[in-house]
Amino acid sequence: MYYEDARDLTILTFANGLYMSLRAARTLREKHGIKARVVDLRWLNPLNEKAIIEHARAAGKALVVDESRRTGGLGEAILAVLNENCGSSVRAARLNSLDTYIPLGPAADRVLLQESEIVDGALGLAR
């Protein structure tokens, strides 16, 4: 976990989403004054529900960053954990890549989740 003392927003992520989220958290802090904690879920089965709940409650806002496709991604399960355990006490949103094949080269940036999308999603949730 990174920026553990941050209270404006929690970003829950894993795999490549971690590196994008860390860069986005730096941008949020330096350019927008928003302090986001980034939680690397590390293992995905079973989900660390205790950590998800604890860190989401600490900020009251949670952004789930899942670089996989929207349909069938892990983000749905993380949102379910938040909904079942936190209800309306935590505002939550998720970001995913598009539901499509993954093209090669620069075209991949058109369908895969990007750092700028994390910043935009976090700003929308944090404000």
Secondary structure per residue as TSV (DSSP state, phi and psi in degrees):
chain	resnum	aa	ss	phi	psi
A	1	M	-	360.0	148.7
A	2	Y	B	-131.5	143.8
A	3	Y	-	58.7	51.4
A	4	E	T	-58.8	-29.4
A	5	D	T	-83.1	-5.1
A	6	A	-	-64.8	136.8
A	7	R	-	-123.7	-1.5
A	8	D	S	-79.6	-34.1
A	9	L	E	-163.8	144.1
A	10	T	E	-110.3	131.0
A	11	I	E	-108.6	118.7
A	12	L	E	-102.4	123.9
A	13	T	E	-156.0	-179.3
A	14	F	-	-162.1	167.7
A	15	A	T	52.6	-136.7
A	16	N	H	-64.6	-23.0
A	17	G	H	-59.7	-28.8
A	18	L	H	-60.7	-49.4
A	19	Y	H	-66.5	-40.3
A	20	M	H	-66.1	-40.3
A	21	S	H	-67.3	-36.8
A	22	L	H	-64.6	-42.3
A	23	R	H	-66.1	-40.9
A	24	A	H	-63.4	-40.3
A	25	A	H	-62.6	-38.6
A	26	R	H	-64.3	-44.2
A	27	T	H	-62.4	-44.0
A	28	L	H	-58.9	-42.9
A	29	R	H	-69.5	-48.3
A	30	E	H	-75.7	-36.3
A	31	K	H	-102.1	-21.5
A	32	H	H	-126.1	-4.1
A	33	G	-	69.0	19.8
A	34	I	-	-101.5	125.0
A	35	K	-	-98.7	110.5
A	36	A	E	-111.3	132.5
A	37	R	E	-88.2	141.0
A	38	V	E	-114.7	121.9
A	39	V	E	-109.3	117.8
A	40	D	E	-86.9	111.8
A	41	L	-	-67.9	-19.5
A	42	R	-	60.5	-59.9
A	43	W	-	-116.1	146.6
A	44	L	-	-115.2	-10.2
A	45	N	S	-146.3	105.4
A	46	P	S	-79.5	156.5
A	47	L	-	-66.2	145.1
A	48	N	-	-83.1	79.1
A	49	E	H	-60.6	-37.1
A	50	K	H	-60.0	-46.4
A	51	A	H	-66.5	-41.3
A	52	I	H	-58.1	-49.1
A	53	I	H	-65.5	-47.5
A	54	E	H	-59.1	-48.5
A	55	H	H	-73.9	-33.6
A	56	A	H	-66.3	-42.4
A	57	R	H	-66.0	-32.0
A	58	A	H	-60.8	-33.1
A	59	A	H	-105.5	-24.1
A	60	G	S	79.7	-2.6
A	61	K	E	-140.5	132.8
A	62	A	E	-134.4	128.9
A	63	L	E	-110.2	119.9
A	64	V	E	-92.6	117.9
A	65	V	E	-108.5	109.7
A	66	D	E	-126.8	108.6
A	67	E	E	-73.4	-5.8
A	68	S	E	-78.2	177.5
A	69	R	E	-62.4	152.8
A	70	R	S	-62.0	-42.5
A	71	T	T	-82.4	120.8
A	72	G	T	84.4	5.1
A	73	G	-	-77.4	170.8
A	74	L	T	-75.2	-18.5
A	75	G	H	-54.9	-35.8
A	76	E	H	-61.2	-42.6
A	77	A	H	-67.5	-38.0
A	78	I	H	-66.9	-42.5
A	79	L	H	-62.3	-37.1
A	80	A	H	-63.0	-42.4
A	81	V	H	-59.4	-45.1
A	82	L	H	-64.7	-45.3
A	83	N	H	-63.2	-44.9
A	84	E	H	-69.6	-28.3
A	85	N	H	-109.3	-21.1
A	86	C	H	-117.2	-22.1
A	87	G	G	54.0	-133.7
A	88	S	G	-82.4	-0.6
A	89	S	G	-75.6	-13.7
A	90	V	S	-128.9	122.3
A	91	R	E	-81.8	128.7
A	92	A	E	-132.5	149.3
A	93	A	E	-146.6	163.3
A	94	R	E	-134.6	150.6
A	95	L	E	-123.3	133.3
A	96	N	E	-135.0	169.0
A	97	S	E	-76.8	171.2
A	98	L	-	-74.7	156.0
A	99	D	S	-81.3	84.6
A	100	T	S	-159.9	174.4
A	101	Y	-	-69.5	161.1
A	102	I	-	-99.9	109.8
A	103	P	-	-74.6	167.8
A	104	L	S	-91.9	162.0
A	105	G	G	66.7	-154.8
A	106	P	G	-59.3	-24.0
A	107	A	G	-62.6	-24.8
A	108	A	G	-60.3	-31.1
A	109	D	G	-67.4	-14.3
A	110	R	G	-80.0	-22.2
A	111	V	T	-119.0	-24.0
A	112	L	S	-85.2	145.6
A	113	L	-	-55.2	137.5
A	114	Q	-	-118.9	156.9
A	115	E	H	-56.6	-40.8
A	116	S	H	-62.7	-32.5
A	117	E	H	-69.2	-34.6
A	118	I	H	-66.1	-44.1
A	119	V	H	-60.0	-48.6
A	120	D	H	-61.9	-43.4
A	121	G	H	-64.3	-39.7
A	122	A	H	-67.2	-41.1
A	123	L	H	-62.2	-42.0
A	124	G	H	-63.2	-36.7
A	125	L	H	-80.8	-37.5
A	126	A	H	-76.6	-23.1
A	127	R	-	-96.1	360.0
